[in-house]
């Protein structure tokens, strides 16, 4: 498979050349959108959809159709309500074990965490801000210093155990779901659909699951055309015609892979933070960008079609 074809497949899989028409369709196809920053998550949605607005995203979060909670690697993501239960059940225990040492350093012993979870189940009868949560916990005898990372680590612990989730600026109990338990193989299948062609190392880095567990479930080392019965979608010339996308901070375009050389030339890597923001042209990072004084300022280190860039800039400025 040529590098150009692989890039075209990844752009299509990420809905960057075939925008989804709804949040539900997008999250079904890309599994999750990283969302520790709600504004950045919105930019990721913008780049992968058509006709979806910031109001739509806020409404979906308020209604619980889209859930913001800890998932891959313990990072906060946007998930479909239909996927929350099984993904948290699969990934949460790994995230909890990984963060245990830091929780103990912050005084969040197993006993303190267990008591706090009981309190959260009682007090989160309505959405509460982090300061409100800390105050309610203190009233119940679980005192956390708001000047330390302890509240954030406790809330992440609760999210990884399927107790709470986050809205735009508040926390609430995780909506109950009836989805059936699913394993690593199902997440691999969904990942390859959203990120392929990709390797076992890519999936391990993206998911945060133990490599030994991943290798036992991974069907093969690399997704290539015609191998093991996997059918790759056909591409056409339109997939490599100068498509430009402005991707915001924490976008999974680079974060979804362990090996990023296909997407970012090694000679340009020193100019780019993997967490973005990026200017992507036909599946390669060709620049970075930032907002300044109501404008989008681009630092270019590869060819970027001007007309396509102008359209993207207008779209980013309109997303508020």
C-alpha positions, 0 to 999 in steps of 0.5 A: 500500500502506498503512503498516499493511499494509507493517508487517504484511508485514514482521512476517510476513516476519521470522517475528515473527507466524508463528514458525518451528518450528526453527532451520533453518526460521527461517534459511532464511526470514530468511537470517541472524541477527546474532550478534556477541553470542551472547546477543543472537542467542538473543533474536532466535531466541526472538522468531521461533520456537516450541519452540526453546530455548537448548540447541537453539541451542548444540547446532546451533552445536556440530554445525555445523548453524548456523554463526556467521561474518562475512557482511553488512557484515562483521558476525557472523551465524548462518547455515544450514550450507547457506548459508555457502559461497555467502554467504561467497564473495559477501560476503567479498571485499567485506568484506576490501577494506573492512577492508584499511586498518584491518588495515594500520594494525594491522600485518596486512600481506598477508604476515602475514595469509597466514602466519597463515591457513596457521597457522590451517589447521594448528592449528585441529584442535579449537575454540580460544579467542581467547587460545589462537589468539593463543598458537598463532600466536605459537608459529608466529612470528606475534605479535599484541598481545592488547591491541590489536584485531589478533587480532579483525581477523585472525580476521574476515579469516580468516572473510571468506575462508572459513577459520574460524568462531566458536562460542559462545566458540571458533574452528574451521575453517569446515565444508566445504559443497557448495552451488553458487555464487550471485550477488547476484540470489539474495541479493536474492530471499532478502532481499525474502522476509525483509524485504519490502516493501523498496527497493534502498537498504534491501538495499544498507545491509543487505548491504554490497554496492556500490550499483552492483552491487546496482542492476544486479541489483535487479529494481525500486526498491520491492516493491509488490503486483502489480508485476513479477509478485511475489506478496505474501502475504495478511494478515488482521486477526490481523497487526495485533492488538497483537502485542508482541515484545521484540527484543534488541540488534543485532536486524535489525528496524531494522538491516535497512533504510536507511529506518526511518521506517515502523518508528520514528516520527521523533519517537521516533528520538532515544530509540532506538538502531538496534541496540536493544533494542526493544519492537515493537508491530504493526511499530512501535517503541513502547519500549525495554527492559533487564534489571535485577536479574532483571527486564525494565524497559520505557521506553514511548513508545507504547501497549503492550498489557499482557497481550501484554507480560507474556507476552513478558517471561516468555519473555525471562526464561526464555531463558537 
